[in-house]
């Protein structure tokens, strides 16, 4: 999804499919009621991963808007 979203993100747009998928994930998580400590622990870890996914996507979208090409470290990498 990230590769498909990148061109539009450079113009300040997001992919509707990505937004819809993210919203479905949040809706699904909101409906979960853990029944024991194991499920609570799994849900806690899974929610942390979801927050990280959202953070990474936001960062990627912001970078796409100010994209000036590969980072300098890639320009200097030997081939």
RAPENOR-V839420 format. One record per residue. N is the residue number from 1. RES is the residue in three letters. OMEGA is omega in radians with two decimals (none if undefined). Layout:
n = [N	N]
res = [RES	RES]
omega = [OMEGA	OMEGA]
This chain:
n = [1	2	3	4	5	6	7	8	9	10	11	12	13	14	15	16	17	18	19	20	21	22	23	24	25	26	27	28	29	30	31	32	33	34	35	36	37	38	39	40	41	42	43	44	45	46	47	48	49	50	51	52	53	54	55	56	57	58	59	60	61	62	63	64	65	66	67	68	69	70	71	72	73	74	75	76	77	78	79]
res = [UNK	UNK	UNK	UNK	UNK	UNK	UNK	UNK	UNK	UNK	UNK	UNK	UNK	UNK	UNK	UNK	UNK	UNK	UNK	UNK	UNK	UNK	UNK	UNK	UNK	UNK	UNK	UNK	UNK	UNK	UNK	UNK	UNK	UNK	UNK	UNK	UNK	UNK	UNK	UNK	UNK	UNK	UNK	UNK	UNK	UNK	UNK	UNK	UNK	UNK	UNK	UNK	UNK	UNK	UNK	UNK	UNK	UNK	UNK	UNK	UNK	UNK	UNK	UNK	UNK	UNK	UNK	UNK	UNK	UNK	UNK	UNK	UNK	UNK	UNK	UNK	UNK	UNK	UNK]
omega = [-3.10	-3.12	3.13	-3.07	-3.02	-3.11	3.12	-3.13	3.12	3.12	3.10	3.14	3.03	3.13	3.12	3.14	3.12	3.11	-3.13	3.13	3.13	3.12	3.10	3.10	-3.14	3.11	3.13	3.12	-3.12	-3.12	-3.06	3.05	-3.14	-3.07	-3.14	-3.09	3.13	3.12	3.09	3.14	3.12	-3.14	3.12	3.12	-3.13	3.09	3.09	3.10	3.12	3.08	3.12	3.09	3.12	3.13	-3.13	3.13	3.12	3.12	3.14	-3.14	3.10	3.11	3.14	-3.13	-3.13	-3.07	3.06	3.14	-3.12	3.10	-3.11	-3.12	3.10	3.10	-3.08	-3.11	3.11	3.13	none]
